[in-house]
Amino acid sequence: MTTDKRGVSALLLQRQLGIPRYETVWMMLHKLRRAMVNASREPLRGEIEVDDTWVGGEQAGLRGSRQLKNRRAALVLVAVEKRGQATGRVRMNVILDIKASTIIPVLTRNIVPGSTIYTDGLKSYEGLKEAGFQHIARIQPLRSALRKGAKSAVPLADRAIGNLQQWLIGTHHGVSKDQLQVYLDEFVFRHNRRKAPAAAFQTLLGLGTARKSTKYEQIRRARDLNHNKLGAAEATG
């Protein structure tokens, strides 16, 4: 779970361990996911690319703001450190909507003031300067142009989103909206330690011993997750 970039599904782990009940293995993995947030994490700093994405796909017949009502998919805000042309640390957070009043507090909690934030032209980002950041907005090409090779306004963020989507589908074949944040936490945890997988294993053991156990009933219905408390994904390098 900590050393393989593909992670591990509950079904695969059930077969490997020979455990009769799927629910037992599912709970084991979810307890580990809930231990992947480091309370003493360091905020992102320097140059940061930010973008948002839907996880779960569009619902037929819904367009624009109506996608937010009773939607099975979820909105995710992604922030990626730039280290030259490479990707540094990442943060990913489920958000309720794309309003400035939602997005800017999440970024404020996750990024050091004074950092330079690159975004597309979404109006919700316009308050970043007033929030204490350097803000550079770029025009994002149309999807059709991107498919033909046009350069994205936030290429590192787009790459992280693509890797996330591929992992969720390839390993887990999709996840529930209620549990999505802890899957984001897992992806972020592993990504930020991809150059030191052995250290990631030790770190998770340490974080796990410091966390109180969560009961299965709480985990099963995601009752232990505060869906109004955004900015949970850990990003210590």
Backbone as CSV, one residue per row, in Angstrom:
resi,resn,N_x,N_y,N_z,CA_x,CA_y,CA_z,C_x,C_y,C_z
1,MET,0.825,-1.217,0.000,0.000,0.000,0.000,0.857,1.266,0.000
2,THR,2.025,1.223,0.604,2.887,2.405,0.697,3.988,2.427,-0.355
3,THR,4.382,1.268,-0.880,5.552,1.223,-1.753,5.232,1.018,-3.226
4,ASP,4.043,0.531,-3.557,3.661,0.313,-4.952,2.775,1.462,-5.402
5,LYS,3.143,2.134,-6.474,2.376,3.301,-6.922,0.935,2.959,-7.272
6,ARG,0.667,1.678,-7.520,-0.709,1.256,-7.821,-1.516,1.024,-6.557
7,GLY,-0.867,1.019,-5.394,-1.570,0.711,-4.171,-2.042,-0.732,-4.184
8,VAL,-3.115,-1.008,-3.472,-3.662,-2.366,-3.460,-5.157,-2.277,-3.187
9,SER,-5.927,-3.063,-3.905,-7.378,-3.097,-3.686,-7.695,-4.076,-2.573
10,ALA,-8.854,-3.903,-1.957,-9.271,-4.813,-0.894,-9.452,-6.230,-1.432
11,LEU,-9.952,-6.356,-2.651,-10.174,-7.679,-3.233,-8.851,-8.418,-3.446
12,LEU,-7.837,-7.711,-3.951,-6.525,-8.331,-4.160,-5.901,-8.727,-2.838
13,LEU,-5.977,-7.831,-1.856,-5.391,-8.134,-0.558,-6.114,-9.293,0.125
14,GLN,-7.406,-9.379,-0.058,-8.174,-10.495,0.501,-7.655,-11.826,-0.042
15,ARG,-7.406,-11.870,-1.356,-6.891,-13.101,-1.960,-5.485,-13.409,-1.467
16,GLN,-4.649,-12.372,-1.359,-3.266,-12.586,-0.941,-3.168,-13.087,0.499
17,LEU,-4.030,-12.576,1.375,-3.978,-12.944,2.787,-4.853,-14.144,3.121
18,GLY,-5.734,-14.516,2.197,-6.617,-15.641,2.438,-7.649,-15.386,3.524
19,ILE,-8.098,-14.140,3.633,-9.095,-13.777,4.647,-10.498,-13.995,4.072
20,PRO,-11.356,-14.740,4.759,-12.675,-15.076,4.198,-13.569,-13.867,3.936
21,ARG,-13.602,-12.924,4.860,-14.554,-11.812,4.744,-13.907,-10.601,4.069
22,TYR,-14.527,-10.157,2.988,-14.059,-8.961,2.273,-14.094,-7.736,3.186
23,GLU,-15.142,-7.638,4.023,-15.312,-6.457,4.877,-14.143,-6.265,5.832
24,THR,-13.528,-7.361,6.272,-12.396,-7.272,7.183,-11.206,-6.579,6.519
25,VAL,-10.914,-6.979,5.284,-9.786,-6.393,4.558,-10.094,-4.951,4.177
26,TRP,-11.324,-4.699,3.753,-11.748,-3.335,3.407,-11.541,-2.397,4.591
27,MET,-11.895,-2.862,5.786,-11.733,-2.044,6.978,-10.257,-1.825,7.307
28,MET,-9.437,-2.847,7.135,-8.002,-2.710,7.385,-7.406,-1.585,6.538
29,LEU,-7.725,-1.595,5.255,-7.180,-0.584,4.355,-7.701,0.807,4.691
30,HIS,-8.969,0.892,5.070,-9.527,2.199,5.402,-8.939,2.747,6.709
31,LYS,-8.610,1.882,7.640,-7.956,2.358,8.860,-6.574,2.916,8.529
32,LEU,-5.869,2.264,7.611,-4.565,2.769,7.197,-4.701,4.110,6.470
33,ARG,-5.711,4.231,5.608,-5.925,5.502,4.907,-6.181,6.641,5.888
34,ARG,-6.914,6.347,6.942,-7.238,7.368,7.928,-6.037,7.748,8.799
35,ALA,-4.967,6.977,8.689,-3.743,7.302,9.429,-2.726,8.032,8.567
36,MET,-3.068,8.344,7.335,-2.096,8.915,6.405,-2.027,10.434,6.440
37,VAL,-2.772,11.062,7.324,-2.728,12.519,7.447,-1.823,12.894,8.609
38,ASN,-0.783,13.620,8.315,0.174,14.056,9.330,-0.257,15.424,9.860
39,ALA,-0.596,15.497,11.140,-1.087,16.748,11.723,-0.034,17.850,11.700
40,SER,1.243,17.476,11.627,2.318,18.476,11.635,2.875,18.722,10.231
41,ARG,2.064,18.466,9.223,2.504,18.621,7.841,2.945,20.055,7.540
42,GLU,3.861,20.192,6.608,4.333,21.504,6.160,3.510,21.963,4.959
43,PRO,3.104,23.224,4.930,2.353,23.723,3.761,3.211,23.701,2.497
44,LEU,2.554,23.693,1.353,3.262,23.845,0.087,3.836,25.249,0.011
45,ARG,4.905,25.405,-0.766,5.537,26.722,-0.867,6.198,26.900,-2.233
46,GLY,6.526,28.157,-2.548,7.192,28.444,-3.816,6.189,28.684,-4.919
47,GLU,6.359,27.995,-6.038,5.438,28.095,-7.169,4.483,26.906,-7.134
48,ILE,3.189,27.208,-7.231,2.157,26.184,-7.080,1.172,26.272,-8.240
49,GLU,0.880,25.135,-8.847,-0.195,25.073,-9.832,-1.462,24.550,-9.165
50,VAL,-2.596,25.161,-9.476,-3.874,24.775,-8.862,-4.912,24.551,-9.958
51,ASP,-5.673,23.493,-9.809,-6.774,23.226,-10.737,-7.844,22.426,-10.003
52,ASP,-9.030,22.376,-10.573,-10.104,21.572,-9.995,-10.575,20.559,-11.022
53,THR,-11.180,19.487,-10.540,-11.640,18.440,-11.442,-12.823,17.708,-10.831
54,TRP,-13.609,17.080,-11.683,-14.666,16.191,-11.223,-14.106,14.791,-11.115
55,VAL,-14.437,14.089,-10.065,-14.111,12.672,-9.934,-15.424,11.905,-9.932
56,GLY,-15.617,11.078,-10.934,-16.855,10.308,-11.008,-17.607,10.508,-12.299
57,GLY,-17.191,11.463,-13.126,-17.820,11.636,-14.428,-19.103,12.433,-14.381
58,GLU,-19.559,12.857,-15.549,-20.777,13.659,-15.651,-22.015,12.769,-15.565
59,GLN,-23.077,13.355,-15.041,-24.364,12.669,-15.045,-25.149,13.096,-16.283
60,ALA,-25.751,12.132,-16.919,-26.491,12.406,-18.137,-27.604,13.415,-17.884
61,GLY,-27.723,14.382,-18.789,-28.810,15.338,-18.710,-28.555,16.540,-17.822
62,LEU,-27.420,16.566,-17.133,-27.117,17.685,-16.244,-26.015,18.542,-16.845
63,ARG,-26.203,19.846,-16.791,-25.217,20.760,-17.343,-24.993,21.912,-16.368
64,GLY,-23.812,22.516,-16.433,-23.517,23.708,-15.638,-23.668,23.481,-14.150
65,SER,-24.267,24.481,-13.458,-24.388,24.435,-12.005,-25.292,23.292,-11.541
66,ARG,-26.166,22.799,-12.421,-27.053,21.705,-12.031,-26.275,20.421,-11.745
67,GLN,-25.015,20.364,-12.235,-24.187,19.202,-11.945,-23.911,19.096,-10.450
68,LEU,-23.999,20.196,-9.717,-23.695,20.185,-8.293,-24.834,19.608,-7.451
69,LYS,-26.028,19.546,-7.997,-27.184,19.092,-7.226,-27.401,17.588,-7.402
70,ASN,-27.378,16.874,-6.280,-27.613,15.423,-6.283,-26.681,14.682,-7.230
71,ARG,-25.479,15.182,-7.349,-24.515,14.570,-8.254,-23.763,13.436,-7.584
72,ARG,-23.554,12.369,-8.321,-22.823,11.227,-7.775,-21.324,11.498,-7.753
73,ALA,-20.846,12.355,-8.637,-19.430,12.696,-8.698,-19.092,13.728,-7.629
74,ALA,-17.801,14.027,-7.488,-17.348,14.983,-6.476,-16.341,15.939,-7.086
75,LEU,-16.327,17.153,-6.566,-15.333,18.139,-6.974,-14.076,17.976,-6.135
76,VAL,-12.927,18.062,-6.784,-11.642,17.939,-6.086,-10.751,19.112,-6.480
77,LEU,-10.143,19.742,-5.487,-9.191,20.823,-5.719,-7.786,20.245,-5.588
78,VAL,-6.942,20.531,-6.573,-5.595,19.960,-6.634,-4.562,21.080,-6.645
79,ALA,-3.553,20.980,-5.776,-2.445,21.939,-5.728,-1.142,21.166,-5.843
80,VAL,-0.265,21.615,-6.756,0.986,20.904,-7.040,2.158,21.879,-6.992
81,GLU,3.171,21.549,-6.219,4.392,22.350,-6.197,5.158,22.176,-7.503
82,LYS,5.733,23.278,-7.987,6.611,23.213,-9.149,8.056,23.158,-8.664
83,ARG,8.803,22.198,-9.140,10.240,22.118,-8.878,10.934,22.036,-10.218
84,GLY,11.192,23.235,-10.800,11.667,23.290,-12.169,10.555,22.850,-13.094
85,GLN,10.838,21.853,-13.914,9.816,21.287,-14.789,9.151,20.064,-14.163
86,ALA,9.582,19.716,-12.944,9.087,18.503,-12.298,8.034,18.827,-11.246
87,THR,7.361,17.783,-10.786,6.328,17.898,-9.765,6.928,17.693,-8.385
88,GLY,6.577,18.579,-7.455,6.978,18.413,-6.070,5.855,17.770,-5.276
89,ARG,5.579,18.328,-4.105,4.512,17.773,-3.263,3.132,18.160,-3.808
90,VAL,2.129,17.406,-3.377,0.773,17.570,-3.886,-0.202,17.631,-2.716
91,ARG,-1.279,18.375,-2.890,-2.431,18.341,-1.994,-3.685,18.129,-2.823
92,MET,-4.602,17.324,-2.310,-5.876,17.093,-2.984,-6.987,17.105,-1.955
93,ASN,-8.042,17.868,-2.235,-9.126,18.018,-1.271,-10.489,18.016,-1.947
94,VAL,-11.405,17.259,-1.391,-12.795,17.328,-1.833,-13.348,18.690,-1.442
95,ILE,-14.028,19.350,-2.369,-14.647,20.638,-2.081,-16.127,20.580,-2.437
96,LEU,-16.897,21.449,-1.804,-18.356,21.422,-1.997,-18.788,22.108,-3.283
97,ASP,-18.025,23.146,-3.692,-18.355,23.898,-4.894,-17.115,24.657,-5.334
98,ILE,-17.227,25.438,-6.401,-16.073,26.167,-6.931,-16.187,27.669,-6.661
99,LYS,-16.876,28.037,-5.604,-16.959,29.435,-5.218,-15.642,29.880,-4.574
100,ALA,-15.345,31.172,-4.678,-14.137,31.712,-4.058,-14.147,31.504,-2.544
101,SER,-15.321,31.598,-1.945,-15.443,31.429,-0.496,-15.115,30.006,-0.047
102,THR,-15.135,29.063,-0.979,-14.755,27.676,-0.692,-13.294,27.426,-1.032
103,ILE,-12.883,27.847,-2.217,-11.554,27.517,-2.721,-10.438,28.232,-1.968
104,ILE,-10.582,29.538,-1.763,-9.483,30.316,-1.183,-9.135,29.884,0.242
105,PRO,-10.096,29.611,1.129,-9.715,29.105,2.458,-8.952,27.782,2.412
106,VAL,-9.306,26.903,1.472,-8.582,25.638,1.338,-7.131,25.902,0.954
107,LEU,-6.928,26.782,-0.016,-5.566,27.094,-0.447,-4.793,27.813,0.650
108,THR,-5.459,28.668,1.403,-4.794,29.384,2.492,-4.284,28.419,3.554
109,ARG,-5.037,27.366,3.811,-4.606,26.378,4.806,-3.478,25.503,4.306
110,ASN,-3.338,25.380,3.006,-2.393,24.414,2.449,-1.151,25.017,1.803
111,ILE,-1.106,26.339,1.640,0.000,26.971,0.927,0.533,28.145,1.746
112,VAL,1.855,28.283,1.784,2.506,29.360,2.527,2.164,30.711,1.890
113,PRO,1.773,31.719,2.678,1.513,33.060,2.132,2.725,33.593,1.381
114,GLY,2.475,34.316,0.303,3.551,34.851,-0.516,3.945,33.943,-1.659
115,SER,3.486,32.702,-1.646,3.782,31.776,-2.742,3.094,32.243,-4.021
116,THR,3.624,31.819,-5.152,3.048,32.158,-6.451,2.133,31.029,-6.907
117,ILE,0.878,31.355,-7.159,-0.113,30.351,-7.555,-0.519,30.580,-9.003
118,TYR,-0.378,29.540,-9.806,-0.786,29.569,-11.204,-2.140,28.868,-11.338
119,THR,-3.078,29.490,-12.029,-4.401,28.900,-12.227,-4.859,29.150,-13.650
120,ASP,-6.009,28.569,-13.994,-6.672,28.958,-15.233,-7.455,30.245,-14.963
121,GLY,-8.351,30.616,-15.861,-9.036,31.895,-15.734,-10.305,31.890,-14.903
122,LEU,-10.541,30.864,-14.103,-11.739,30.795,-13.280,-11.820,31.993,-12.341
123,LYS,-12.973,32.669,-12.328,-13.124,33.893,-11.537,-12.973,33.650,-10.035
124,SER,-13.227,32.434,-9.597,-13.133,32.128,-8.167,-11.725,32.312,-7.622
125,TYR,-10.721,32.317,-8.508,-9.340,32.479,-8.068,-8.921,33.944,-7.947
126,GLU,-9.789,34.860,-8.347,-9.397,36.263,-8.419,-9.070,36.873,-7.061
127,GLY,-9.543,36.277,-5.964,-9.266,36.813,-4.638,-7.963,36.338,-4.024
128,LEU,-7.142,35.627,-4.783,-5.909,35.079,-4.220,-4.912,36.159,-3.824
129,LYS,-4.850,37.248,-4.588,-3.927,38.332,-4.238,-4.309,38.957,-2.911
130,GLU,-5.609,39.187,-2.722,-6.072,39.748,-1.459,-5.817,38.789,-0.295
131,ALA,-5.710,37.493,-0.596,-5.458,36.482,0.438,-3.971,36.352,0.759
132,GLY,-3.126,37.118,0.064,-1.702,37.125,0.390,-0.812,36.326,-0.535
133,PHE,-1.323,35.945,-1.701,-0.531,35.170,-2.650,-0.205,35.999,-3.891
134,GLN,0.850,35.612,-4.583,1.091,36.095,-5.933,0.251,35.211,-6.865
135,HIS,-0.541,35.832,-7.728,-1.452,35.051,-8.559,-1.208,35.323,-10.029
136,ILE,-0.993,34.238,-10.781,-0.826,34.345,-12.231,-1.897,33.478,-12.888
137,ALA,-2.865,34.126,-13.542,-3.948,33.415,-14.226,-3.595,33.265,-15.702
138,ARG,-3.796,32.077,-16.223,-3.508,31.794,-17.621,-4.771,31.302,-18.314
139,ILE,-4.851,31.531,-19.599,-5.995,31.067,-20.376,-5.811,29.588,-20.682
140,GLN,-6.788,28.785,-20.283,-6.724,27.347,-20.529,-7.324,27.032,-21.897
141,PRO,-6.561,26.372,-22.792,-7.111,26.002,-24.099,-8.321,25.079,-23.962
142,LEU,-9.133,25.034,-24.986,-10.265,24.124,-25.013,-9.781,22.679,-24.980
143,ARG,-10.649,21.778,-24.509,-10.268,20.366,-24.428,-9.863,19.819,-25.788
144,SER,-10.573,20.257,-26.829,-10.242,19.788,-28.173,-8.834,20.212,-28.567
145,ALA,-8.444,21.437,-28.166,-7.093,21.921,-28.468,-6.043,21.177,-27.644
146,LEU,-6.383,20.879,-26.391,-5.454,20.122,-25.546,-5.197,18.734,-26.123
147,ARG,-6.257,18.103,-26.648,-6.097,16.775,-27.244,-5.212,16.821,-28.483
148,LYS,-5.164,17.976,-29.133,-4.339,18.120,-30.330,-2.913,18.575,-30.005
149,GLY,-2.608,18.714,-28.706,-1.234,19.039,-28.328,-1.014,20.423,-27.775
150,ALA,-2.071,21.225,-27.630,-1.909,22.557,-27.038,-1.448,22.424,-25.593
151,LYS,-0.634,23.373,-25.130,-0.072,23.312,-23.787,-1.096,23.764,-22.749
152,SER,-1.229,22.995,-21.705,-2.146,23.343,-20.626,-1.624,24.542,-19.846
153,ALA,-2.542,25.314,-19.264,-2.160,26.435,-18.410,-1.534,25.950,-17.112
154,VAL,-1.899,24.758,-16.698,-1.386,24.172,-15.446,-1.014,22.708,-15.712
155,PRO,0.066,22.466,-16.438,0.385,21.102,-16.883,0.687,20.124,-15.757
156,LEU,1.354,20.583,-14.696,1.679,19.673,-13.599,0.423,19.257,-12.835
157,ALA,-0.490,20.208,-12.630,-1.757,19.885,-11.969,-2.574,18.921,-12.823
158,ASP,-2.594,19.155,-14.144,-3.323,18.262,-15.035,-2.734,16.855,-15.015
159,ARG,-1.404,16.769,-14.927,-0.755,15.453,-14.866,-1.139,14.716,-13.583
160,ALA,-1.154,15.446,-12.476,-1.533,14.833,-11.197,-2.979,14.351,-11.241
161,ILE,-3.863,15.150,-11.842,-5.269,14.757,-11.970,-5.393,13.504,-12.823
162,GLY,-4.663,13.448,-13.923,-4.702,12.273,-14.781,-4.222,11.021,-14.063
163,ASN,-3.135,11.159,-13.294,-2.617,10.016,-12.536,-3.615,9.553,-11.480
164,LEU,-4.276,10.521,-10.836,-5.289,10.178,-9.837,-6.435,9.399,-10.465
165,GLN,-6.962,9.924,-11.561,-8.093,9.265,-12.225,-7.721,7.863,-12.680
166,GLN,-6.523,7.724,-13.226,-6.067,6.419,-13.696,-5.940,5.432,-12.543
167,TRP,-5.437,5.897,-11.396,-5.282,5.030,-10.232,-6.635,4.605,-9.671
168,LEU,-7.564,5.548,-9.535,-8.876,5.214,-8.985,-9.593,4.178,-9.840
169,ILE,-9.476,4.310,-11.154,-10.151,3.375,-12.054,-9.373,2.070,-12.166
170,GLY,-8.052,2.169,-12.309,-7.236,0.981,-12.539,-7.148,0.063,-11.338
171,THR,-6.998,0.639,-10.128,-6.842,-0.184,-8.927,-8.165,-0.467,-8.257
172,HIS,-9.012,0.550,-8.134,-10.234,0.405,-7.341,-11.508,0.344,-8.180
173,HIS,-11.395,0.610,-9.482,-12.563,0.613,-10.384,-13.631,1.585,-9.886
174,GLY,-13.173,2.724,-9.337,-14.079,3.740,-8.818,-14.253,3.608,-7.318
175,VAL,-14.545,4.740,-6.654,-14.748,4.744,-5.200,-15.991,5.561,-4.878
176,SER,-16.513,5.391,-3.665,-17.714,6.125,-3.281,-17.386,7.586,-3.006
177,LYS,-18.362,8.436,-3.227,-18.187,9.870,-2.997,-17.893,10.162,-1.529
178,ASP,-18.571,9.461,-0.614,-18.399,9.710,0.812,-16.983,9.387,1.293
179,GLN,-16.364,8.367,0.702,-15.038,7.929,1.136,-13.904,8.555,0.314
180,LEU,-14.243,9.370,-0.663,-13.236,9.848,-1.611,-12.055,10.537,-0.937
181,GLN,-12.299,11.366,0.097,-11.195,12.121,0.685,-10.068,11.220,1.198
182,VAL,-10.408,10.083,1.793,-9.333,9.235,2.312,-8.575,8.542,1.181
183,TYR,-9.224,8.315,0.044,-8.494,7.806,-1.115,-7.544,8.887,-1.653
184,LEU,-7.988,10.131,-1.623,-7.099,11.228,-2.000,-5.906,11.292,-1.050
185,ASP,-6.177,11.106,0.242,-5.101,11.118,1.228,-4.079,10.021,0.936
186,GLU,-4.572,8.854,0.542,-3.659,7.757,0.203,-2.810,8.112,-1.008
187,PHE,-3.451,8.637,-2.048,-2.720,9.003,-3.264,-1.650,10.043,-2.958
188,VAL,-2.012,11.054,-2.173,-1.081,12.124,-1.822,0.071,11.585,-0.967
189,PHE,-0.254,10.776,0.019,0.759,10.187,0.899,1.820,9.449,0.083
190,ARG,1.377,8.603,-0.825,2.309,7.789,-1.604,3.077,8.640,-2.618
191,HIS,2.380,9.585,-3.246,3.042,10.449,-4.225,4.168,11.258,-3.574
192,ASN,3.900,11.824,-2.409,4.878,12.693,-1.768,6.061,11.932,-1.192
193,ARG,5.968,10.605,-1.169,7.068,9.778,-0.674,7.548,8.790,-1.731
194,ARG,7.245,9.087,-2.990,7.550,8.150,-4.064,9.044,7.903,-4.220
195,LYS,9.884,8.836,-3.766,11.335,8.660,-3.897,11.944,7.952,-2.691
196,ALA,11.129,7.691,-1.671,11.621,7.003,-0.471,10.551,6.042,0.046
197,PRO,10.231,4.988,-0.731,9.144,4.077,-0.343,9.371,3.383,0.998
198,ALA,10.629,3.061,1.314,10.899,2.419,2.610,10.546,3.366,3.756
199,ALA,10.849,4.647,3.581,10.506,5.643,4.594,8.992,5.800,4.702
200,ALA,8.289,5.649,3.573,6.829,5.743,3.595,6.234,4.642,4.460
201,PHE,6.771,3.440,4.347,6.300,2.313,5.157,6.483,2.619,6.646
202,GLN,7.664,3.092,7.021,7.937,3.415,8.413,7.071,4.570,8.902
203,THR,6.863,5.559,8.040,6.052,6.715,8.417,4.621,6.308,8.720
204,LEU,4.045,5.450,7.890,2.668,5.019,8.118,2.549,4.222,9.417
205,LEU,3.534,3.393,9.704,3.519,2.675,10.979,3.513,3.667,12.139
206,GLY,4.342,4.705,12.043,4.408,5.700,13.115,3.123,6.484,13.254
207,LEU,2.556,6.915,12.134,1.309,7.671,12.177,0.172,6.802,12.707
208,GLY,0.189,5.517,12.342,-0.872,4.621,12.778,-0.877,4.392,14.281
209,THR,0.301,4.316,14.884,0.357,4.076,16.323,-0.123,5.282,17.118
210,ALA,-0.110,6.459,16.495,-0.515,7.674,17.199,-1.997,7.989,17.029
211,ARG,-2.704,7.150,16.264,-4.113,7.427,15.975,-5.012,6.445,16.712
212,LYS,-6.086,6.942,17.278,-7.050,6.084,17.948,-7.806,5.252,16.913
213,SER,-8.167,4.049,17.308,-8.877,3.142,16.413,-10.276,3.667,16.108
214,THR,-10.709,3.477,14.860,-12.054,3.870,14.438,-12.892,2.621,14.231
215,LYS,-14.103,2.600,14.750,-14.965,1.434,14.656,-15.461,1.240,13.227
216,TYR,-15.722,-0.021,12.899,-16.147,-0.382,11.552,-17.406,0.366,11.127
217,GLU,-18.387,0.476,12.028,-19.632,1.138,11.671,-19.402,2.600,11.305
218,GLN,-18.470,3.248,11.992,-18.137,4.634,11.676,-17.467,4.738,10.302
219,ILE,-16.570,3.794,10.024,-15.863,3.798,8.746,-16.809,3.453,7.602
220,ARG,-17.659,2.446,7.801,-18.527,1.968,6.725,-19.435,3.057,6.188
221,ARG,-19.955,3.889,7.040,-20.846,4.962,6.608,-20.133,6.310,6.520
222,ALA,-18.793,6.277,6.636,-17.972,7.491,6.583,-18.415,8.515,7.615
223,ARG,-18.931,8.053,8.747,-19.400,8.971,9.787,-18.253,9.679,10.483
224,ASP,-17.050,9.097,10.408,-15.905,9.703,11.072,-15.276,10.814,10.244
225,LEU,-15.719,10.975,9.007,-15.161,11.998,8.132,-16.016,13.249,8.196
226,ASN,-15.386,14.375,8.484,-16.095,15.654,8.502,-16.018,16.233,7.108
227,HIS,-17.090,16.108,6.351,-17.057,16.523,4.949,-17.113,18.034,4.772
228,ASN,-17.289,18.753,5.861,-17.230,20.207,5.762,-15.862,20.753,6.129
229,LYS,-14.989,19.859,6.641,-13.629,20.272,7.008,-12.707,19.920,5.857
230,LEU,-12.382,20.918,5.054,-11.592,20.681,3.860,-10.128,20.918,4.147
231,GLY,-9.291,20.405,3.286,-7.854,20.605,3.440,-7.183,19.517,4.245
232,ALA,-7.708,18.289,4.168,-7.195,17.237,5.042,-5.990,16.499,4.480
233,ALA,-5.822,16.482,3.149,-4.795,15.627,2.579,-3.402,16.038,3.031
234,GLU,-2.649,15.090,3.523,-1.326,15.323,4.088,-0.319,15.540,2.976
235,ALA,0.656,16.378,3.211,1.618,16.677,2.137,3.040,16.845,2.648
236,THR,3.404,16.223,3.739,4.778,16.312,4.189,5.666,15.508,3.267
237,GLY,6.766,16.094,2.799,7.643,15.402,1.843,8.500,14.372,2.532
